[in-house]
Amino acid sequence: MSDTPVQAESAAIVIPRRLDPEDAQLALQQLQAILKRQEVVEALAHRQYEDDDKSNLLEGLLHRQHESEIKAIVNDLHPADIAFILESLPVNERQAVWQLVSAEHDADVLLEVDDWARESLIESMDHQDLIAATGTMDADEIADLAADLPADVIAEVQKGLTDEERAQLIEAMGYPEDTVGAIMDFEMVRVREDVSLEVVLRYLRRLHELPDHTDQIFVVDRQDRLQGTLYLSTLLVREPENLVSDVMVTDYLTLNPLDSDADAAGAFERYDLVSAPVIDDQGRLIGRVTIAEVVDVIQEDSQEQALSRAGLQEEDIFAPVLDALRNRAPWLFVNLCTASIASLVASRFEDTVSHIVILAFLMSIVAGIGGNSGNQTMTMIIRALAVGRVSGSNAWQLVKRELTVTLMVGACGSVVAACFAWAISGSIAIAAVMMAAMICNMLIGAALGVLIPMLRDRFGKDPAMGSSVLLTFATDSLGFFVFLGLATLFLL
């Protein structure tokens, strides 16, 4: 008899499943196998049964079986893992799997999935499903999706919000993209400075749960002007009789809703923050930014920079060919034009190349090394621009530094290149020309690696967008010109 309660209690204990990114990879492979098997089986059913009724019956049975398997796999995953799987499937399969995701995951998955994949998911949802999914979101989360949601859905969702939530939604939607206002949330804990820590603790216990990533409580006056912050660690270790005003921190970082989200991310990185208050021009507390949003900003900026350097924008890798063509063609056309100019420069030295054929093999080395040198410099500068370490006042200093470093590296590398040129040509003169041209082109690449991104940033353009294309054009054209020009002057 005495063992029964213990056994019943043990049976009620639920061991939480650990999160593991490999689970998503494994689930993706299983889903792809099921979808492939479904395609093959349906094709065989069509061939085996000439009777349409029998074929449709068999297909229906197999389809329901596959759907049951997919549901069992997908709905056991974390929403972020479900988002990863959906992003990894072609559009048709993505929408088919999305229809099998449990409705309780819809809101979280829509928030987790990348913008380019979210559009196809929303297209496959009906009006009521969209309203049900967005109806469970906070105002700042709805604002994140507002650009992708139909206007009638937003209008319908607004009807279910309180006056405060509706005002927050309108405020969040009013801030430009890439600003603090666009990523801040409105869930936070406020207290007054004239109460004791015991009162604060009693207040916190009345809440169902604390907002995510709460490491500090914001101290405000009756007009909601921020007075200081109270860290939870302080709240737990100090005597309950202490007043908030005696233990709160008055030296803290604040953000403005119109600040750049990249600047906010830099501040979080510099000061090791978990959250930061957002105040308006009158000093009133209107929201907060947490490390969760900052990590998303850093990741998105990193991805955008990687794509921008090749002249690309984010795209659905399973999107129709025409969509990909519109994304990739413009800078490829620019690249074609720049390559044509480089070839035109080389063609002006046809007589030189015809007399000394070995130059045709060596000039690609000069152009390639110059481009590589410039890309190294450009990568450093783009990174420095992103974190705010470069300005107009130190531009010339950076150019001189990069030229000095490149000159030293080029002097060493050009000796190796000259030895190679001498080995295959047997000419000291060709080796000397190779050495001089390589140093000159590396210096050109380094100078342009600093100037191109800085000039684009100066004129309000993305420093990374197409910079590698422009750099390659310059190092190829000028590399050919310098190398063949020196050969014409000293070898003929």
Secondary structure, 3 states (H helix, E strand, C coil): CCHHHHHHHHHHCCCCCCCCHHHHHHHHHHHHHHHHHHHHHHHHHHHHCCCHHHHHHHHHHHHHHHHHHHHHHHCCCCHHHHHHHHHCCCHHHHHHHHCCCCHHHHHHHHHHCCHHHHHHHHHCCCHHHHHHHHCCCCHHHHHHHCCCCCHHHHHHHHHCCCHHHHHHHHHHHCCCCCEHHHHCECCCCEECCCCEHHHHHHHHHHCCCCCCCCCEEEEECCCCEEEEEEEHHHHHHCCCCCEHHHHCECCCCCECCCCEHHHHHHHHHHHCCCEEEEECCCCEEEEEEEHHHHHHHHHHHHHHHHHHCCCCCCCCCCCCHHHHHHHHHHHHHHHHHHHHHHHHHHHCCHHHHHHCCHHHHHHHHHHHHHHHHHHHHHHHHHHHHHCCCCCHHHHHHHHHHHHHHHHHHHHHHHHHHHHHHHHHHCCHHHHHHHHHHHHHHHHHHHHHHHHHHHHHHHCCCCCCCCHHHHHHHHHHHHHHHHHHHHHHHHHC
